[in-house]
Amino acid sequence: MTTAGDGTHVLVFPFPAQGHMIPLLDLTHQLASRGLTITILITSKNLSLLNPLLSKNPTIQTLILPFPAHPSIPSGVENVKDMPPDGFRAMIPAMGELYNPLLNWFHNHPSPPVAIVSDMFLGWTHHLACQLSIRRLVFSPSGAMALSVAYSMWCDLPKRDDPNDDNALISFAKVPNSPIYPWWQLSALYRYYVEGDPVSEFIKDGFESNMASWGLVFNSFSELERVYLDHLMEVLGHDRVWAVGPLVPSPINDQSSPIERGGSSSVLPSDVLSWLDTCEDRTVVYVCFGSQAVLSNKQMEKLALGLEKSGVKFIWCIKESTKGHVEGQYGVIPCGFKDRAAKRGFLIRGWAPQVLILSHRAVGAFLTHCGWNSVLEGIFAGVPMLAWPMGADQFANATLLVDQLRVASRACEGAQAVPNSDELSRSLTKAVGKNREEMVRAMKLRDAALDTIKEGGNSTKNVDELIRSLT
């Protein structure tokens, strides 16, 4: 039996990046539908992303605060997807400027929230919660393994013997399975850390504040990352760690509006479905690198060539270049490719109805950047993956998928890497081949994901326990 929230008022504060906002909004829907009173803090230009949530939950209130001006953020930009490639780092301290406006709102509210649930990049809300004598819970859109690595990194501050050696190996012996990564694969937020630099220290304090916060909520599930969830409880010294995922919408809901889940698309979901319906089971490779990664023209060329040589059917979601990319050098489809691939390829510009695509019987593999939302959506659909991690938590996610869960194989590594088209072609062909052990393991993991969100499943119980702890 699910727990009722008894009207307890909670502030939900997402970080303005698609991959961070969408899972937290999915969690918010669950909290609101179980009786919590919710206020969501949002800036005006991100308000449209709340439309599907607000239409389902008319009792949810919105707190709209002006986006703080920042010298490194172009005027009018309020979401990471619209930022220049190097702008993500500036967004974190910029959001910290909302501290005083939010404090004033709390002091003037007749019945203010008793807790804050905020994104992992909003660590400063821990200090706000302490000042207000309320609880702050961290919402992590990354998995427990990736956050274990991040916490270890910011606690121990590992360094390279040679400051110019980007291939220097950094070991995380305190993390289960002792992962090791070359320096260049560590989070850019950490690699650009400079002791004493105000932005660097603000980011470091944010991660330390996450560890000091009252509780931690993951878009993950215990059957997927149990060893890392247990590890975090041990490191934090308490058991207020809840895995409530996978926070994935049903394909039926997702069909109605890929636009509502984060962006505009060049195609209708019905057109994608109609094309997939013409394909045999498990023969299509879905290619998508999330909402932020934009491929250079050289990468586009080699990927297109690999798709052509492989002979596989495919759907390729292509992100347009944004401000900060040299015009004409990113995201350009190779000349003639669209015509040559017309019979076995389907190209999408912009946002793709990803959950809908992955859940279709025709999709047999997913070439992905290993962003955590994409990872969970692939797992939820039972689709094996080809890993091309590019940054942030994606290298840790690839380690989990390839080396530990063995539901993926490596295709390429790095945001600047240019794949070998022959090797990529072989990987694509193998990905939709017959009798694959990865497919069997992926389907078992899918069953575990479905079970955990059913009534009585671990994630459902964790949502109940989370609500009980708040009330």
LINSULBEL-V741827 format. One record per helix or strand. SS is the DSSP state (h for helix, s for strand). FROM is the first residue (numbers start at 1). LEN is the number of residues. If there is no record, write none. Layout:
# LINSULBEL-V741827
{{SS,FROM,LEN} {SS,FROM,LEN}}
This chain:
# LINSULBEL-V741827
{{s,9,5} {h,18,16} {s,37,6} {h,44,13} {s,61,4} {h,80,3} {h,88,9} {h,99,10} {s,115,5} {h,125,8} {s,135,6} {h,144,13} {s,169,3} {s,180,3} {h,183,3} {h,188,4} {h,198,15} {s,215,4} {h,222,15} {s,241,3} {h,251,6} {h,259,3} {s,265,1} {h,269,9} {s,284,5} {s,296,1} {h,297,14} {s,313,6} {s,330,1} {h,337,4} {s,345,6} {h,354,5} {s,363,6} {h,372,10} {s,385,5} {h,394,11} {s,408,6} {h,421,11} {h,437,16} {h,458,13}}
